[in-house]
Amino acid sequence: MIQASDLLFGLQVAVAVMLLVVLYHVIFIVVDLRKILRRVEDITKELEDVLMKPLSMVDRILQWVIDMVESAQKKEHHAKKHVEVEK
């Protein structure tokens, strides 16, 4: 006949073995998640590059236009002062 203490010991051994199996699987899950996160990070870097290149070009063009307008205004303002002095 099986006694209650033998049954409990058998259950504890079974639980310990199952816990080891679960921990073993958790290790593989964590490694796979790390690989997935690296891939996601690479994809986000590529997307950032794709989005930032046109934006930086637009920024440069706008800065160039602003500089041209400011220089034209300075020349115009400087020319008006000379005309007023001559009168």
Secondary structure, 3 states (H helix, E strand, C coil): CCCHHHHHHHHHHHHHHHHHHHHHHHHHHHHHHHHHHHHHHHHHHHHHHHHHHHHHHHHHHHHHHHHHHHHHHHHHHHHHHHHHHHC
